[in-house]
Amino acid sequence: QVQLVESGGGLVQAGGFLRLSCAASGNILSVNTMAWYRQAPGKQREAVASITRAGTTTYADSVKGRFTISKDIVKNTVYLQMNSLKPEDTAVYYCNGLTRGGSFWGSWGQGTQVTVSS
């Protein structure tokens, strides 16, 4: 199964920025959509941003205008640029792909911790 490795998290102050990376062991063009998810303590995992094979992007309302998802098909890597970070963005961030049938493409990685201090 495809392996996914997230990196780039850290501790930042509110208003700061981070750039997350997700390196896939498989060809990201083989999957319909790549997406970033996050899970805060005591909460369910939620989708944050996605990008289709054609490059169409979607965002959760809570991050719209602050986060940008992009991909490098040569490196099989997906990025999440996070600006104007807020304490409520604190979570473990994960990435995965979605097949056309709606199932997850790869094995869930360890994620990368993002902590935003007020």
N, CA, C and O atoms as a GROMACS GRO file, in nm:
protein
  472
    1GLN      N    1   0.084  -0.120   0.000
    1GLN     CA    2   0.000   0.000   0.000
    1GLN      C    3   0.088   0.125   0.000
    1GLN      O    4   0.201   0.123   0.048
    2VAL      N    5   0.034   0.232  -0.053
    2VAL     CA    6   0.110   0.356  -0.062
    2VAL      C    7   0.138   0.411   0.077
    2VAL      O    8   0.051   0.415   0.164
    3GLN      N    9   0.262   0.454   0.095
    3GLN     CA   10   0.301   0.515   0.222
    3GLN      C   11   0.301   0.667   0.208
    3GLN      O   12   0.340   0.721   0.105
    4LEU      N   13   0.258   0.734   0.314
    4LEU     CA   14   0.250   0.880   0.316
    4LEU      C   15   0.329   0.931   0.436
    4LEU      O   16   0.311   0.883   0.548
    5VAL      N   17   0.414   1.029   0.413
    5VAL     CA   18   0.496   1.084   0.520
    5VAL      C   19   0.477   1.235   0.524
    5VAL      O   20   0.512   1.307   0.431
    6GLU      N   21   0.420   1.280   0.636
    6GLU     CA   22   0.396   1.423   0.654
    6GLU      C   23   0.510   1.487   0.732
    6GLU      O   24   0.572   1.422   0.817
    7SER      N   25   0.537   1.613   0.703
    7SER     CA   26   0.642   1.686   0.774
    7SER      C   27   0.614   1.835   0.768
    7SER      O   28   0.527   1.879   0.693
    8GLY      N   29   0.688   1.912   0.847
    8GLY     CA   30   0.678   2.056   0.840
    8GLY      C   31   0.604   2.122   0.954
    8GLY      O   32   0.597   2.245   0.960
    9GLY      N   33   0.547   2.042   1.043
    9GLY     CA   34   0.474   2.099   1.155
    9GLY      C   35   0.568   2.164   1.255
    9GLY      O   36   0.690   2.158   1.242
   10GLY      N   37   0.507   2.226   1.356
   10GLY     CA   38   0.587   2.290   1.459
   10GLY      C   39   0.502   2.378   1.548
   10GLY      O   40   0.379   2.375   1.542
   11LEU      N   41   0.571   2.456   1.629
   11LEU     CA   42   0.505   2.549   1.721
   11LEU      C   43   0.523   2.690   1.668
   11LEU      O   44   0.636   2.735   1.646
   12VAL      N   45   0.413   2.760   1.647
   12VAL     CA   46   0.419   2.896   1.598
   12VAL      C   47   0.322   2.982   1.678
   12VAL      O   48   0.229   2.932   1.741
   13GLN      N   49   0.346   3.112   1.673
   13GLN     CA   50   0.254   3.204   1.738
   13GLN      C   51   0.137   3.234   1.644
   13GLN      O   52   0.148   3.220   1.522
   14ALA      N   53   0.028   3.275   1.702
   14ALA     CA   54  -0.088   3.314   1.622
   14ALA      C   55  -0.045   3.422   1.523
   14ALA      O   56   0.030   3.514   1.556
   15GLY      N   57  -0.096   3.408   1.401
   15GLY     CA   58  -0.057   3.498   1.294
   15GLY      C   59   0.061   3.451   1.212
   15GLY      O   60   0.091   3.508   1.108
   16GLY      N   61   0.127   3.347   1.259
   16GLY     CA   62   0.243   3.294   1.189
   16GLY      C   63   0.205   3.202   1.075
   16GLY      O   64   0.087   3.191   1.039
   17PHE      N   65   0.306   3.137   1.017
   17PHE     CA   66   0.281   3.051   0.903
   17PHE      C   67   0.368   2.926   0.912
   17PHE      O   68   0.472   2.923   0.977
   18LEU      N   69   0.321   2.823   0.844
   18LEU     CA   70   0.394   2.697   0.829
   18LEU      C   71   0.364   2.641   0.690
   18LEU      O   72   0.261   2.672   0.630
   19ARG      N   73   0.455   2.560   0.641
   19ARG     CA   74   0.433   2.489   0.516
   19ARG      C   75   0.452   2.341   0.542
   19ARG      O   76   0.561   2.295   0.576
   20LEU      N   77   0.344   2.267   0.525
   20LEU     CA   78   0.348   2.122   0.545
   20LEU      C   79   0.375   2.052   0.413
   20LEU      O   80   0.336   2.098   0.306
   21SER      N   81   0.443   1.938   0.423
   21SER     CA   82   0.470   1.855   0.306
   21SER      C   83   0.419   1.713   0.330
   21SER      O   84   0.420   1.665   0.443
   22CYS      N   85   0.375   1.649   0.225
   22CYS     CA   86   0.330   1.511   0.230
   22CYS      C   87   0.393   1.437   0.113
   22CYS      O   88   0.357   1.459  -0.002
   23ALA      N   89   0.487   1.351   0.144
   23ALA     CA   90   0.555   1.274   0.041
   23ALA      C   91   0.490   1.138   0.027
   23ALA      O   92   0.475   1.065   0.125
   24ALA      N   93   0.452   1.104  -0.095
   24ALA     CA   94   0.385   0.976  -0.122
   24ALA      C   95   0.482   0.880  -0.190
   24ALA      O   96   0.565   0.921  -0.271
   25SER      N   97   0.470   0.753  -0.156
   25SER     CA   98   0.556   0.652  -0.218
   25SER      C   99   0.504   0.609  -0.354
   25SER      O  100   0.572   0.538  -0.428
   26GLY      N  101   0.381   0.652  -0.388
   26GLY     CA  102   0.322   0.618  -0.516
   26GLY      C  103   0.297   0.742  -0.600
   26GLY      O  104   0.322   0.855  -0.557
   27ASN      N  105   0.247   0.720  -0.718
   27ASN     CA  106   0.221   0.828  -0.812
   27ASN      C  107   0.090   0.899  -0.776
   27ASN      O  108  -0.018   0.840  -0.785
   28ILE      N  109   0.100   1.025  -0.735
   28ILE     CA  110  -0.020   1.095  -0.691
   28ILE      C  111  -0.117   1.122  -0.807
   28ILE      O  112  -0.234   1.154  -0.784
   29LEU      N  113  -0.070   1.109  -0.928
   29LEU     CA  114  -0.161   1.126  -1.043
   29LEU      C  115  -0.248   1.003  -1.064
   29LEU      O  116  -0.342   1.006  -1.144
   30SER      N  117  -0.217   0.895  -0.994
   30SER     CA  118  -0.297   0.774  -1.007
   30SER      C  119  -0.423   0.779  -0.922
   30SER      O  120  -0.509   0.691  -0.931
   31VAL      N  121  -0.434   0.882  -0.839
   31VAL     CA  122  -0.549   0.894  -0.751
   31VAL      C  123  -0.627   1.020  -0.787
   31VAL      O  124  -0.570   1.119  -0.832
   32ASN      N  125  -0.758   1.014  -0.767
   32ASN     CA  126  -0.844   1.123  -0.812
   32ASN      C  127  -0.818   1.253  -0.738
   32ASN      O  128  -0.814   1.360  -0.798
   33THR      N  129  -0.801   1.243  -0.606
   33THR     CA  130  -0.789   1.362  -0.522
   33THR      C  131  -0.687   1.337  -0.412
   33THR      O  132  -0.680   1.228  -0.356
   34MET      N  133  -0.608   1.438  -0.383
   34MET     CA  134  -0.522   1.437  -0.265
   34MET      C  135  -0.576   1.540  -0.168
   34MET      O  136  -0.624   1.646  -0.208
   35ALA      N  137  -0.567   1.509  -0.040
   35ALA     CA  138  -0.626   1.599   0.058
   35ALA      C  139  -0.546   1.603   0.187
   35ALA      O  140  -0.474   1.509   0.221
   36TRP      N  141  -0.562   1.713   0.257
   36TRP     CA  142  -0.507   1.728   0.392
   36TRP      C  143  -0.622   1.720   0.491
   36TRP      O  144  -0.731   1.772   0.468
   37TYR      N  145  -0.595   1.653   0.602
   37TYR     CA  146  -0.691   1.639   0.710
   37TYR      C  147  -0.624   1.682   0.839
   37TYR      O  148  -0.502   1.691   0.847
   38ARG      N  149  -0.705   1.709   0.941
   38ARG     CA  150  -0.647   1.738   1.071
   38ARG      C  151  -0.736   1.680   1.180
   38ARG      O  152  -0.857   1.663   1.163
   39GLN      N  153  -0.672   1.651   1.291
   39GLN     CA  154  -0.745   1.599   1.405
   39GLN      C  155  -0.694   1.666   1.531
   39GLN      O  156  -0.578   1.650   1.569
   40ALA      N  157  -0.782   1.740   1.596
   40ALA     CA  158  -0.749   1.805   1.721
   40ALA      C  159  -0.785   1.711   1.836
   40ALA      O  160  -0.868   1.622   1.818
   41PRO      N  161  -0.724   1.730   1.952
   41PRO     CA  162  -0.754   1.643   2.066
   41PRO      C  163  -0.903   1.641   2.098
   41PRO      O  164  -0.966   1.745   2.111
   42GLY      N  165  -0.957   1.521   2.110
   42GLY     CA  166  -1.097   1.507   2.145
   42GLY      C  167  -1.194   1.532   2.032
   42GLY      O  168  -1.316   1.532   2.053
   43LYS      N  169  -1.143   1.555   1.914
   43LYS     CA  170  -1.230   1.582   1.799
   43LYS      C  171  -1.207   1.481   1.689
   43LYS      O  172  -1.105   1.412   1.685
   44GLN      N  173  -1.304   1.472   1.599
   44GLN     CA  174  -1.290   1.382   1.486
   44GLN      C  175  -1.200   1.444   1.380
   44GLN      O  176  -1.184   1.566   1.372
   45ARG      N  177  -1.143   1.358   1.300
   45ARG     CA  178  -1.062   1.405   1.190
   45ARG      C  179  -1.151   1.480   1.090
   45ARG      O  180  -1.262   1.436   1.059
   46GLU      N  181  -1.102   1.591   1.040
   46GLU     CA  182  -1.178   1.670   0.944
   46GLU      C  183  -1.093   1.702   0.822
   46GLU      O  184  -0.971   1.716   0.831
   47ALA      N  185  -1.159   1.713   0.709
   47ALA     CA  186  -1.089   1.751   0.587
   47ALA      C  187  -1.062   1.901   0.589
   47ALA      O  188  -1.149   1.980   0.628
   48VAL      N  189  -0.944   1.938   0.547
   48VAL     CA  190  -0.904   2.078   0.548
   48VAL      C  191  -0.896   2.136   0.407
   48VAL      O  192  -0.946   2.245   0.380
   49ALA      N  193  -0.833   2.061   0.318
   49ALA     CA  194  -0.815   2.109   0.181
   49ALA      C  195  -0.793   1.990   0.089
   49ALA      O  196  -0.740   1.887   0.132
   50SER      N  197  -0.832   2.005  -0.036
   50SER     CA  198  -0.812   1.898  -0.132
   50SER      C  199  -0.775   1.956  -0.267
   50SER      O  200  -0.802   2.072  -0.297
   51ILE      N  201  -0.712   1.871  -0.348
   51ILE     CA  202  -0.674   1.912  -0.483
   51ILE      C  203  -0.694   1.791  -0.574
   51ILE      O  204  -0.647   1.681  -0.545
   52THR      N  205  -0.765   1.813  -0.683
   52THR     CA  206  -0.793   1.703  -0.775
   52THR      C  207  -0.677   1.681  -0.870
   52THR      O  208  -0.581   1.758  -0.873
   53ARG      N  209  -0.687   1.574  -0.947
   53ARG     CA  210  -0.585   1.544  -1.046
   53ARG      C  211  -0.570   1.661  -1.144
   53ARG      O  212  -0.460   1.690  -1.191
   54ALA      N  213  -0.680   1.727  -1.174
   54ALA     CA  214  -0.678   1.840  -1.267
   54ALA      C  215  -0.633   1.970  -1.202
   54ALA      O  216  -0.610   2.069  -1.270
   55GLY      N  217  -0.620   1.968  -1.070
   55GLY     CA  218  -0.572   2.088  -1.002
   55GLY      C  219  -0.680   2.172  -0.936
   55GLY      O  220  -0.650   2.280  -0.884
   56THR      N  221  -0.802   2.127  -0.938
   56THR     CA  222  -0.910   2.200  -0.871
   56THR      C  223  -0.896   2.186  -0.720
   56THR      O  224  -0.878   2.075  -0.668
   57THR      N  225  -0.904   2.299  -0.650
   57THR     CA  226  -0.886   2.296  -0.505
   57THR      C  227  -1.015   2.330  -0.432
   57THR      O  228  -1.099   2.406  -0.481
   58THR      N  229  -1.030   2.272  -0.314
   58THR     CA  230  -1.140   2.305  -0.226
   58THR      C  231  -1.086   2.319  -0.084
   58THR      O  232  -0.984   2.259  -0.049
   59TYR      N  233  -1.156   2.400  -0.004
   59TYR     CA  234  -1.111   2.427   0.132
   59TYR      C  235  -1.228   2.426   0.229
   59TYR      O  236  -1.341   2.460   0.194
   60ALA      N  237  -1.198   2.385   0.352
   60ALA     CA  238  -1.297   2.399   0.458
   60ALA      C  239  -1.317   2.548   0.483
   60ALA      O  240  -1.225   2.628   0.466
   61ASP      N  241  -1.438   2.584   0.522
   61ASP     CA  242  -1.468   2.726   0.545
   61ASP      C  243  -1.374   2.787   0.649
   61ASP      O  244  -1.339   2.905   0.640
   62SER      N  245  -1.333   2.706   0.745
   62SER     CA  246  -1.251   2.758   0.854
   62SER      C  247  -1.110   2.798   0.811
   62SER      O  248  -1.042   2.872   0.882
   63VAL      N  249  -1.066   2.750   0.695
   63VAL     CA  250  -0.929   2.781   0.651
   63VAL      C  251  -0.927   2.857   0.519
   63VAL      O  252  -0.820   2.895   0.471
   64LYS      N  253  -1.042   2.878   0.461
   64LYS     CA  254  -1.049   2.944   0.330
   64LYS      C  255  -0.986   3.083   0.337
   64LYS      O  256  -1.016   3.161   0.428
   65GLY      N  257  -0.901   3.112   0.242
   65GLY     CA  258  -0.833   3.241   0.239
   65GLY      C  259  -0.704   3.244   0.318
   65GLY      O  260  -0.627   3.340   0.308
   66ARG      N  261  -0.679   3.140   0.398
   66ARG     CA  262  -0.556   3.135   0.479
   66ARG      C  263  -0.464   3.021   0.438
   66ARG      O  264  -0.342   3.034   0.444
   67PHE      N  265  -0.522   2.909   0.396
   67PHE     CA  266  -0.445   2.790   0.358
   67PHE      C  267  -0.448   2.774   0.207
   67PHE      O  268  -0.546   2.809   0.141
   68THR      N  269  -0.339   2.718   0.154
   68THR     CA  270  -0.330   2.689   0.011
   68THR      C  271  -0.270   2.551  -0.008
   68THR      O  272  -0.161   2.522   0.042
   69ILE      N  273  -0.341   2.466  -0.081
   69ILE     CA  274  -0.291   2.332  -0.112
   69ILE      C  275  -0.231   2.334  -0.252
   69ILE      O  276  -0.283   2.399  -0.343
   70SER      N  277  -0.122   2.263  -0.268
   70SER     CA  278  -0.058   2.252  -0.400
   70SER      C  279   0.010   2.117  -0.410
   70SER      O  280   0.017   2.042  -0.312
   71LYS      N  281   0.060   2.085  -0.528
   71LYS     CA  282   0.124   1.955  -0.545
   71LYS      C  283   0.239   1.965  -0.644
   71LYS      O  284   0.242   2.052  -0.731
   72ASP      N  285   0.334   1.874  -0.629
   72ASP     CA  286   0.446   1.860  -0.722
   72ASP      C  287   0.440   1.717  -0.773
   72ASP      O  288   0.476   1.623  -0.701
   73ILE      N  289   0.395   1.700  -0.897
   73ILE     CA  290   0.374   1.566  -0.949
   73ILE      C  291   0.505   1.494  -0.979
   73ILE      O  292   0.508   1.372  -0.989
   74VAL      N  293   0.613   1.568  -0.993
   74VAL     CA  294   0.744   1.506  -1.015
   74VAL      C  295   0.794   1.445  -0.885
   74VAL      O  296   0.848   1.334  -0.884
   75LYS      N  297   0.775   1.518  -0.776
   75LYS     CA  298   0.819   1.470  -0.645
   75LYS      C  299   0.713   1.387  -0.574
   75LYS      O  300   0.739   1.334  -0.466
   76ASN      N  301   0.594   1.374  -0.632
   76ASN     CA  302   0.483   1.304  -0.566
   76ASN      C  303   0.462   1.357  -0.425
   76ASN      O  304   0.450   1.282  -0.328
   77THR      N  305   0.458   1.488  -0.417
   77THR     CA  306   0.446   1.555  -0.288
   77THR      C  307   0.333   1.656  -0.294
   77THR      O  308   0.314   1.726  -0.394
   78VAL      N  309   0.259   1.663  -0.185
   78VAL     CA  310   0.150   1.760  -0.172
   78VAL      C  311   0.188   1.854  -0.058
   78VAL      O  312   0.242   1.811   0.044
   79TYR      N  313   0.158   1.980  -0.076
   79TYR     CA  314   0.194   2.082   0.023
   79TYR      C  315   0.069   2.150   0.079
   79TYR      O  316  -0.037   2.151   0.016
   80LEU      N  317   0.085   2.204   0.197
   80LEU     CA  318  -0.020   2.287   0.255
   80LEU      C  319   0.047   2.410   0.316
   80LEU      O  320   0.112   2.403   0.420
   81GLN      N  321   0.029   2.522   0.248
   81GLN     CA  322   0.080   2.649   0.300
   81GLN      C  323  -0.025   2.706   0.393
   81GLN      O  324  -0.139   2.728   0.353
   82MET      N  325   0.014   2.729   0.516
   82MET     CA  326  -0.080   2.777   0.617
   82MET      C  327  -0.034   2.914   0.665
   82MET      O  328   0.072   2.926   0.727
   83ASN      N  329  -0.114   3.015   0.638
   83ASN     CA  330  -0.084   3.152   0.680
   83ASN      C  331  -0.186   3.198   0.783
   83ASN      O  332  -0.292   3.137   0.800
   84SER      N  333  -0.153   3.306   0.852
   84SER     CA  334  -0.244   3.365   0.951
   84SER      C  335  -0.299   3.259   1.044
   84SER      O  336  -0.420   3.250   1.067
   85LEU      N  337  -0.210   3.179   1.098
   85LEU     CA  338  -0.252   3.067   1.182
   85LEU      C  339  -0.320   3.115   1.309
   85LEU      O  340  -0.286   3.219   1.366
   86LYS      N  341  -0.418   3.035   1.352
   86LYS     CA  342  -0.496   3.065   1.471
   86LYS      C  343  -0.480   2.950   1.571
   86LYS      O  344  -0.449   2.838   1.531
   87PRO      N  345  -0.501   2.976   1.699
   87PRO     CA  346  -0.492   2.867   1.797
   87PRO      C  347  -0.583   2.749   1.764
   87PRO      O  348  -0.550   2.634   1.792
   88GLU      N  349  -0.697   2.777   1.703
   88GLU     CA  350  -0.790   2.669   1.668
   88GLU      C  351  -0.741   2.583   1.552
   88GLU      O  352  -0.804   2.482   1.519
   89ASP      N  353  -0.629   2.620   1.491
   89ASP     CA  354  -0.568   2.536   1.388
   89ASP      C  355  -0.480   2.429   1.449
   89ASP      O  356  -0.429   2.342   1.378
   90THR      N  357  -0.461   2.434   1.579
   90THR     CA  358  -0.378   2.334   1.647
   90THR      C  359  -0.438   2.194   1.630
   90THR      O  360  -0.554   2.170   1.664
   91ALA      N  361  -0.357   2.104   1.577
   91ALA     CA  362  -0.402   1.968   1.548
   91ALA      C  363  -0.286   1.889   1.490
   91ALA      O  364  -0.180   1.944   1.460
   92VAL      N  365  -0.308   1.759   1.476
   92VAL     CA  366  -0.217   1.676   1.397
   92VAL      C  367  -0.272   1.675   1.255
   92VAL      O  368  -0.390   1.648   1.232
   93TYR      N  369  -0.185   1.705   1.161
   93TYR     CA  370  -0.224   1.713   1.021
   93TYR      C  371  -0.178   1.590   0.945
   93TYR      O  372  -0.064   1.545   0.959
   94TYR      N  373  -0.267   1.536   0.864
   94TYR     CA  374  -0.242   1.417   0.784
   94TYR      C  375  -0.277   1.443   0.639
   94TYR      O  376  -0.354   1.534   0.608
   95CYS      N  377  -0.222   1.364   0.551
   95CYS     CA  378  -0.267   1.370   0.412
   95CYS      C  379  -0.304   1.229   0.366
   95CYS      O  380  -0.260   1.130   0.423
   96ASN      N  381  -0.383   1.224   0.263
   96ASN     CA  382  -0.418   1.097   0.200
   96ASN      C  383  -0.484   1.128   0.067
   96ASN      O  384  -0.520   1.241   0.037
   97GLY      N  385  -0.497   1.025  -0.012
   97GLY     CA  386  -0.565   1.038  -0.138
   97GLY      C  387  -0.702   0.974  -0.132
   97GLY      O  388  -0.728   0.887  -0.049
   98LEU      N  389  -0.788   1.017  -0.219
   98LEU     CA  390  -0.922   0.959  -0.233
   98LEU      C  391  -0.936   0.902  -0.372
   98LEU      O  392  -0.915   0.971  -0.471
   99THR      N  393  -0.973   0.775  -0.380
   99THR     CA  394  -0.995   0.714  -0.510
   99THR      C  395  -1.130   0.758  -0.563
   99THR      O  396  -1.210   0.818  -0.492
  100ARG      N  397  -1.155   0.726  -0.688
  100ARG     CA  398  -1.283   0.763  -0.748
  100ARG      C  399  -1.398   0.698  -0.674
  100ARG      O  400  -1.509   0.752  -0.672
  101GLY      N  401  -1.373   0.582  -0.613
  101GLY     CA  402  -1.478   0.515  -0.539
  101GLY      C  403  -1.496   0.568  -0.398
  101GLY      O  404  -1.585   0.523  -0.325
  102GLY      N  405  -1.412   0.665  -0.359
  102GLY     CA  406  -1.428   0.726  -0.228
  102GLY      C  407  -1.349   0.662  -0.116
  102GLY      O  408  -1.361   0.702   0.000
  103SER      N  409  -1.269   0.563  -0.148
  103SER     CA  410  -1.188   0.501  -0.044
  103SER      C  411  -1.053   0.570  -0.034
  103SER      O  412  -1.008   0.636  -0.129
  104PHE      N  413  -0.988   0.556   0.081
  104PHE     CA  414  -0.858   0.617   0.099
  104PHE      C  415  -0.751   0.540   0.022
  104PHE      O  416  -0.754   0.417   0.014
  105TRP      N  417  -0.657   0.614  -0.032
  105TRP     CA  418  -0.556   0.560  -0.122
  105TRP      C  419  -0.442   0.494  -0.048
  105TRP      O  420  -0.401   0.383  -0.083
  106GLY      N  421  -0.389   0.560   0.053
  106GLY     CA  422  -0.267   0.514   0.119
  106GLY      C  423  -0.288   0.481   0.265
  106GLY      O  424  -0.396   0.499   0.321
  107SER      N  425  -0.182   0.431   0.325
  107SER     CA  426  -0.183   0.407   0.469
  107SER      C  427  -0.166   0.541   0.540
  107SER      O  428  -0.088   0.626   0.497
  108TRP      N  429  -0.238   0.560   0.646
  108TRP     CA  430  -0.227   0.684   0.722
  108TRP      C  431  -0.087   0.693   0.783
  108TRP      O  432  -0.037   0.598   0.843
  109GLY      N  433  -0.025   0.810   0.766
  109GLY     CA  434   0.106   0.830   0.823
  109GLY      C  435   0.096   0.871   0.970
  109GLY      O  436  -0.012   0.868   1.029
  110GLN      N  437   0.208   0.911   1.025
  110GLN     CA  438   0.212   0.956   1.164
  110GLN      C  439   0.154   1.097   1.180
  110GLN      O  440   0.119   1.139   1.290
  111GLY      N  441   0.145   1.166   1.070
  111GLY     CA  442   0.097   1.304   1.078
  111GLY      C  443   0.207   1.398   1.124
  111GLY      O  444   0.317   1.355   1.160
  112THR      N  445   0.175   1.525   1.123
  112THR     CA  446   0.270   1.625   1.172
  112THR      C  447   0.195   1.721   1.263
  112THR      O  448   0.089   1.773   1.227
  113GLN      N  449   0.250   1.745   1.381
  113GLN     CA  450   0.183   1.826   1.482
  113GLN      C  451   0.200   1.974   1.452
  113GLN      O  452   0.311   2.023   1.428
  114VAL      N  453   0.089   2.044   1.453
  114VAL     CA  454   0.090   2.190   1.440
  114VAL      C  455   0.030   2.247   1.568
  114VAL      O  456  -0.082   2.214   1.606
  115THR      N  457   0.106   2.332   1.634
  115THR     CA  458   0.060   2.395   1.757
  115THR      C  459   0.072   2.546   1.741
  115THR      O  460   0.179   2.599   1.713
  116VAL      N  461  -0.040   2.614   1.759
  116VAL     CA  462  -0.043   2.759   1.745
  116VAL      C  463  -0.072   2.820   1.881
  116VAL      O  464  -0.177   2.793   1.940
  117SER      N  465   0.020   2.900   1.930
  117SER     CA  466   0.003   2.962   2.060
  117SER      C  467  -0.060   3.100   2.045
  117SER      O  468  -0.039   3.170   1.946
  118SER      N  469  -0.136   3.138   2.145
  118SER     CA  470  -0.206   3.267   2.138
  118SER      C  471  -0.120   3.378   2.196
  118SER      O  472  -0.163   3.494   2.200
   0.00000   0.00000   0.00000
